[in-house]
Amino acid sequence: MQKNEILLFLTSLISPFENKYVEKYFFKTDWEKVIEIANKEYLIPLVYTNLKKKKLYDKLDDKQLKEYLLEIYNLNKQRNQNIIEQMQEIANILAQVNITPIFFKGSAALSEGVFEYLGERVMADIDLYIEPSKIDRAIKILKMNGYNEVEHDYYLKEDWHHYYPLVKDGFYASIEIHRYFLNDKSSKYFFQKISFLESATINNANVLDETSEFYLSFLHSEVSHAHHQYKVFALRYAQHFNQLLYTNKEKIELEKIYEQVSNYSFIKNYWNEYLLLQKKYFYIPLNIIETKNSRKYIKNVEYFLNLDNNFLRTFRAFIIYFFNVFSVSGLQVQYGFQNKNLYIFYFFKHIKNTLFKYLDKDKREILKNKLKNKYL
């Protein structure tokens, strides 16, 4: 099988939406390559659960593979149970100072049952939003209860939207306290009025409403992480997106999202092209209009997906970065301007910012103080 066929088999397998591709190619696929890609994308637990759901797990001939899938799933299930307990402890600690956190992204998916099985979603950290005026109190009481900062130069950015990660012995996940749900360049495209709900399983905690969480998933992948600019189709982010749609399809207001993305022509294009990729690889049941530009975009993404040569991937990533980040739409995403006549101004501004990206020691100390002053 070619790499694009293996990718399509993997995405068809982990998609919650009905399709016939998996059963058709189940006995023809190269499982070693499927597992290699799934490992890189942190999708092994989803491979296991979807094989079970589709009644295909027992049809695997490779006993070692079956044991591996089961072991990874069980380890992740144990980890996620620990994270659920940590989320409840965080909410209880913050309740002592009258703070109600809003859990979002993976932590909300875990607590609100977006995934059918506890061990399906691989978690990196716990994201929670706290009103900026209350963050100081939140950090202080968490530190009093055993949490410590993880300081790293990676977090020293002028527009960083959350505090240093906090960790505690006995818990697997770090926690990230946000003053915005997205970084500065992406927040302007999110809903200005945020709706939230009480968590279904975590006491003293809230979560975003289903429409906001779904739209946030798109912005986080395609704008904050610049996956659209780099022509990257990140499978774990994509699967999370379509799982949200599958679980909450009756509650997600697609018209509200369409109205929001229509305020920015380039964000509207990002949205349509992301949905087209989702439709092709994950079979989402939405009608999306295909255009000449969207076909070109998908062709570029698929070319990049199918590259095995690391040198070519790196070289192509550099070319994509240069031509996309410094393009009109790329700089519009970075700086939020609408008038294209301002392009030259922001072009040189971005060059200046890029040149000063690698900071000296004194500058790092200044940014450390700025970061802490935003929260403490």
C-alpha positions in Angstrom: 0.0 0.0 0.0 1.1 3.6 -0.7 1.5 6.0 2.2 -1.6 7.9 1.3 -3.6 4.7 1.3 -2.2 3.8 4.8 -3.1 7.3 6.0 -6.6 6.9 4.7 -6.9 3.5 6.3 -5.8 4.9 9.7 -8.1 8.0 9.6 -11.0 5.8 8.4 -10.4 3.4 11.3 -10.3 6.1 14.0 -13.1 8.2 12.6 -16.4 7.9 14.6 -18.3 8.4 11.3 -19.5 5.4 9.3 -17.4 4.4 6.3 -16.6 1.2 4.4 -12.9 1.8 3.7 -11.7 0.0 6.8 -13.4 -3.3 6.2 -12.4 -3.2 2.5 -8.7 -2.8 3.2 -8.4 -4.5 6.6 -6.6 -7.6 5.4 -4.6 -5.7 2.8 -3.1 -3.0 5.0 0.5 -2.8 6.2 0.0 -2.8 9.9 3.7 -2.0 10.7 3.3 1.3 8.8 -0.1 2.0 10.3 1.3 1.6 13.8 4.4 3.7 13.0 2.2 6.6 11.9 -0.3 6.1 14.9 2.6 6.1 17.3 4.0 9.4 16.0 0.5 11.0 16.2 -0.4 9.6 19.7 -3.3 7.6 18.2 -2.6 4.1 19.4 -5.3 4.0 22.1 -7.8 5.1 19.4 -6.6 2.4 17.1 -7.3 -0.2 19.8 -10.8 1.1 20.8 -12.0 1.5 17.2 -10.8 -2.0 16.3 -12.9 -3.2 19.2 -15.9 -1.0 18.3 -15.8 -2.2 14.7 -15.4 -5.8 15.8 -12.1 -6.2 14.0 -9.7 -6.6 16.9 -10.2 -10.4 17.2 -9.6 -10.7 13.4 -6.0 -9.5 13.8 -3.6 -12.4 13.3 -0.6 -10.8 15.0 -0.8 -11.7 18.7 2.1 -9.4 19.6 0.4 -6.4 18.0 -2.9 -7.1 19.8 -1.0 -7.2 23.2 0.8 -4.0 22.4 -2.4 -2.1 21.5 -4.1 -3.4 24.7 -1.2 -2.5 26.9 -0.9 1.1 25.5 -4.6 1.6 25.9 -4.6 0.4 29.5 -1.6 2.6 30.4 -3.4 5.6 28.9 -6.6 4.7 30.7 -4.7 4.7 34.0 -3.1 8.0 33.2 -6.5 9.6 32.2 -8.1 8.4 35.5 -5.2 10.1 37.3 -5.9 13.3 35.3 -9.6 13.2 36.2 -8.7 13.0 39.9 -6.2 15.9 39.4 -8.9 18.0 37.8 -11.2 17.5 40.7 -8.4 18.3 43.2 -7.6 21.5 41.2 -11.3 22.6 41.3 -11.5 21.9 45.0 -8.4 23.9 45.8 -9.6 26.9 43.7 -13.0 26.7 45.3 -11.3 27.6 48.6 -10.7 31.1 47.2 -14.0 31.4 45.3 -12.6 30.6 41.9 -14.4 28.4 39.4 -12.0 27.3 36.5 -13.2 26.6 33.0 -11.6 23.5 31.7 -11.2 23.3 27.9 -9.6 21.4 25.0 -8.5 17.8 26.0 -9.3 18.1 29.7 -12.9 19.1 28.9 -13.2 16.3 26.3 -12.1 13.9 29.0 -14.4 15.1 31.8 -17.5 15.6 29.5 -17.4 12.2 27.9 -16.7 13.3 24.3 -14.8 10.0 23.9 -16.7 6.8 24.5 -13.8 5.2 26.4 -11.7 6.8 29.2 -8.4 5.7 27.7 -9.0 6.9 24.1 -7.6 10.5 24.2 -3.9 10.9 24.9 -3.5 13.9 27.2 -0.4 16.2 27.4 -1.6 18.7 30.0 -4.7 20.2 31.7 -5.8 23.5 30.2 -7.9 25.8 32.3 -9.1 29.4 32.0 -9.3 31.7 35.0 -10.4 35.3 34.9 -7.2 37.5 34.7 -8.0 39.4 37.9 -8.1 36.1 39.9 -5.0 34.4 38.5 -2.7 35.7 41.2 -4.9 34.1 43.9 -5.1 30.9 41.9 -1.4 30.4 41.4 -0.6 31.2 45.1 -3.1 28.7 46.5 -2.0 26.0 44.0 1.6 26.6 45.1 0.5 26.3 48.7 -1.0 22.9 47.9 2.2 21.4 46.4 2.3 22.7 42.8 5.6 24.0 41.4 6.5 26.0 38.3 8.3 24.5 35.3 10.4 27.5 34.0 11.7 27.2 30.5 12.8 29.8 27.9 10.2 28.3 25.5 7.5 30.2 27.4 9.2 33.6 27.2 7.2 35.2 24.5 5.6 38.7 24.5 2.2 37.3 23.6 2.2 34.2 25.7 -1.4 33.4 26.8 -0.8 31.2 29.8 1.5 31.0 32.8 4.3 28.6 33.3 3.1 25.0 33.6 2.5 23.8 37.2 3.3 20.3 38.3 2.7 18.2 41.4 4.1 15.0 42.7 1.7 12.1 42.3 0.0 13.5 39.2 1.0 12.8 35.6 -0.2 16.0 33.9 1.1 19.6 34.1 -1.6 22.4 34.4 -1.6 25.5 32.3 -3.5 28.5 33.6 -4.8 30.7 30.7 -5.7 34.3 30.7 -7.0 33.8 27.1 -8.3 30.6 25.5 -5.9 31.1 22.6 -2.7 33.0 22.0 -2.9 36.7 21.1 -2.8 36.3 17.4 -5.8 33.9 17.4 -8.0 35.3 20.2 -9.4 38.0 18.0 -11.0 35.4 15.7 -12.7 33.6 18.6 -16.2 34.5 20.0 -16.0 37.7 22.0 -18.8 36.6 24.3 -17.9 33.2 25.8 -20.6 30.8 26.9 -19.9 28.1 29.4 -21.7 25.3 31.2 -21.3 23.4 34.5 -19.0 20.4 34.1 -21.0 17.1 34.1 -18.4 15.3 36.2 -16.1 17.8 37.9 -17.6 19.6 40.9 -16.9 23.4 41.2 -15.9 23.6 37.6 -17.2 24.8 34.2 -16.5 23.9 30.6 -17.1 25.8 27.3 -20.4 25.3 25.5 -20.3 22.8 22.7 -20.2 25.3 19.9 -17.3 27.3 21.4 -15.3 24.2 22.1 -15.7 22.9 18.6 -14.7 26.2 17.0 -11.8 26.6 19.5 -10.5 23.2 18.3 -10.3 24.5 14.7 -8.6 27.8 15.7 -6.2 26.1 18.0 -5.0 23.8 15.2 -5.2 25.9 12.1 -4.3 29.4 13.4 -2.6 29.1 16.8 -0.3 26.3 15.7 -0.3 27.6 12.1 -1.1 24.2 10.6 -2.9 25.8 7.7 0.1 28.0 6.9 2.5 25.1 7.0 0.2 22.8 5.1 0.1 20.4 8.0 -2.8 18.0 8.7 -2.2 17.0 12.3 -4.2 13.8 12.7 -4.6 14.0 16.5 -6.0 17.5 16.4 -8.2 16.5 13.4 -9.6 13.4 15.2 -10.4 15.5 18.2 -12.3 17.9 16.0 -14.4 15.3 14.3 -15.0 13.5 17.6 -16.5 16.7 19.0 -18.7 17.0 16.0 -19.8 13.4 16.3 -20.6 13.5 20.1 -22.2 17.0 20.1 -23.7 17.2 16.6 -27.1 18.1 18.0 -25.8 21.0 20.1 -23.2 22.6 17.9 -24.5 25.7 16.1 -22.6 25.6 12.8 -24.4 28.8 11.6 -22.9 30.7 14.5 -19.4 29.5 13.6 -20.0 30.3 9.9 -21.1 33.8 10.8 -18.0 34.3 12.9 -15.5 33.0 10.3 -17.2 35.2 7.6 -15.9 38.3 9.4 -12.4 37.4 8.0 -12.1 36.2 4.5 -8.9 34.2 5.1 -10.3 32.6 8.3 -13.3 31.6 6.2 -11.0 30.0 3.7 -9.1 28.2 6.5 -12.4 26.9 7.8 -13.7 25.6 4.5 -10.4 23.9 3.6 -10.1 22.3 7.0 -13.7 20.9 6.6 -12.8 19.5 3.2 -9.8 17.7 4.6 -12.0 16.4 7.4 -14.6 15.2 4.9 -12.0 13.3 2.8 -10.1 11.7 5.7 -12.7 11.4 8.5 -16.0 11.3 6.6 -17.7 14.2 8.4 -21.2 14.5 7.1 -21.2 18.1 6.1 -21.7 19.7 2.7 -18.7 21.9 1.8 -18.2 23.7 -1.5 -14.9 22.8 -3.2 -13.1 25.6 -5.1 -10.0 25.7 -7.3 -8.0 27.2 -4.4 -9.2 24.6 -2.0 -8.3 21.7 -4.4 -4.8 23.2 -4.7 -4.5 23.5 -0.9 -5.5 19.9 -0.3 -3.1 18.7 -3.0 -0.2 20.6 -1.2 -1.2 19.1 2.1 -1.3 15.6 0.7 2.0 16.0 -1.0 3.5 17.0 2.4 1.7 14.1 4.1 3.2 11.6 1.7 6.8 12.8 2.0 9.1 10.2 3.7 12.4 11.9 3.1 13.2 14.0 6.3 15.5 16.4 4.4 12.8 17.1 1.8 10.2 17.6 4.6 12.4 20.1 6.4 13.3 22.0 3.2 9.7 22.1 2.1 8.6 23.3 5.6 11.2 26.1 5.4 9.9 27.2 1.9 6.3 27.0 3.1 7.1 29.0 6.2 8.8 31.8 4.2 6.1 32.1 1.5 3.1 31.7 3.8 4.2 33.5 7.0 5.3 36.5 5.0 2.3 36.4 2.7 -0.6 38.9 3.0 -2.9 36.3 4.7 -0.1 35.0 6.9 0.7 38.4 8.3 -3.0 39.2 8.6 -3.3 36.1 10.9 -0.3 37.3 12.9 -1.3 40.9 13.3 -5.0 41.0 12.6 -5.0 43.9 10.0 -7.7 43.9 7.3 -6.5 46.7 5.0 -4.0 45.0 2.5 -2.3 48.4 2.0 -0.7 47.9 5.4 1.1 44.8 4.2 4.5 46.5 3.7 4.4 47.9 7.2 3.7 44.6 8.8 6.2 42.8 6.5 9.1 44.8 7.9 7.7 44.6 11.4 7.7 40.8 11.2 11.2 40.8 9.9 12.3 42.9 12.9 10.5 40.6 15.3 12.0 37.5 13.7 15.5 39.0 13.9 15.1 39.5 17.7 13.6 36.1 18.3 16.8 34.8 19.7 17.2 36.9 22.8 20.2 37.6 25.0 20.2 36.7 28.7 19.2 40.2 29.9 16.2 40.2 27.5 15.1 36.7 28.7 15.1 38.1 32.3 13.0 41.0 31.2 10.5 38.7 29.6 10.4 36.4 32.7 9.4 39.4 34.8 6.8 40.4 32.2 5.3 37.0 32.2 5.1 36.8 35.9 3.7 40.4 36.1 0.9 39.4 33.8 -0.3 36.8 36.3 1.1 37.7 39.7 
